[in-house]
Amino acid sequence: MRRSVTALITAVLVVVGLGIAAFATGGDSTITRARIERSLPQTFSNLYAQQATLLGHQGVTPDSLQATAMCDKHGPDVTDVGPGGDWICLMSWKDPNVPMPPEGYGKFELNVHSNGCYTASGSTKLTGYLMITDKRGREVTNPVFEFDGCFDPSSDDTPTGNSFPSLVSITSTSVTPDQQGRASVQLGCGTGADGCAGTVVAKAGATVLGTQSFDMKEESTKILTFPTPLPAGTKEVAYTVTPSTGVGPSSPSTLPVQNGQS
Amino acid sequence: MSAAELLTDAGHVAARDVVRHAGLGSTLRWEVRKLRAQLRTKAVLAAAVIMPIPVAVIIHGQSRPPKDSLFGRYSTENGFALALLVLGFAAQWAIPLLTAIVAGDIFASEDHHGTWKTVLTRSAGRGRVFWAKTIAACGFAVLVLLLLSVSTIASSVLVGGHQDLTGLTGQLIPSATALRLVALSWVSLLPTILAFTCLALLLSVWSRNPSVGIAAPVVIAMVMQLVGGLGSIEAVRPFLLSTSAEAWHGLLASPRFTGPLVEGVLACAAWSVACLTTAYLILRRRDITGG
């Protein structure tokens, strides 16, 4: 009995001691935005150069890619620190064989562990699918489809200053007029530095349905409704997004009108 | 000083020398002999040599690589990656168990068999028996790690091949360097296994029960791994033994980083000293009258 009490006290003391030691040494996580922003492009560049060798692409070296990344954990309202599967990084690089999309970056999702290792996977439009055909015609595993990396928990933690704009996109796939016959559209604002703002002009043929402005946080959606009712027989509505913050689609999006109101 | 006095004095010195000489060395030899006679010791050593072979063959034969673990992605096509995948598992689960099977039992078995009094009424004192058992258990731990690493690396490379390895910064590591780094990574578990040995020794002394001595270190290792993986209390990580078991990651990155290795050695040393001191004090103060 006495021995188990002593053991219990000892165990509690060890736990408390560990807690105090941890508190005394700072208590901050070593998983930070700056470290991931430095590590991810480095790992990616090395693997991307491997992929280029497999595909037989010329002129791609880890240095020539000049990859930079901007990372964000769990949306705009959370400090970008600590492990988790909710890290998102936007990364841009230069490969003459595969041009970047208009917004200038690809999006990567990271699962970062507390030991400083992470698994990343990104937009397959830019990096390709799991299996790729190499220059000799064999099916091989794509080294950048999904990859692991680790960084030094005591590496440079000064902010990188990398910043990419959010991508504004129209997320609706069709127009469903409300009871007053008004058209609405849903906008999405992707991960990015300062969120999205700007105006949307809606047109049904030659009729201007109205202009609505928006101001959104990153990683959010918003529904805009335009005041002028749709003229009878409208088949489709064209939306022109003009962002003042963030980047938008380069050409107007035309959505078909749903339901029988025509 | 007369001749007779000199003679008795020499006799005393000789007698003392004999006792001293018989002390740690022969106590240690006796402990080693006891270990060698035990089936479990042989079983652990045999397992350390044999088990990596089927593990390597089975993982290599998977149609989909076990991507959830570090180096799992390449483990079906690269022997070095396979050896590092096994290292990742061994570091968290197998290492504490393998060493605890001997260290967790080495003191408690004397209780179990009721042989403390027999041992202590021979020429060996408590301190000497303590150090002999500690050295025997630590030596066994080193031997197990050595056998396990050599067997794993050899079978992995034989089964998986020795192509260039993709490191943890995406860099390609040439085959020869990769072999050296993989071997170094396995060696880097030495402080961890010794710290777990000391922990098992403490539990063995304290609990006087072989099952506690063997099972508790494994459970503690599991808890440490769990705690180390939690996001909110990351600050305790440097003080956990499970962190030192992951310090080898830095060797496979480019540029290499050894900060976690140094921290790991310090943490393991602190745990070992604390465990051994406590175990020694418990054994010194213990009232051994029965058995």
Interface residues (C-beta under 8 A of the other chain):
Chain A: R3 A7 T10 L18 G19 A21 A22 F23 T25 G26 G27 D28 S29 T30 I31 S39 Q42 T43 F44 S45 N46 L47 Q50 G82 P83 G84 H113 S114 N115 G116 C117 T119 T141 P143 E146 F147 D148 G149 C150 F151 D152 P153 S154 S155
Chain B: K67 L70 F71 R73 E77 T166 L168 T169 G170 Q171 L172 W206 G228 G229 L230 G231 S232 I233 E234 A235 V236 R237 P238 F239 T243 E246 H249 G250 L252 A253 F257 G259 P260 T278
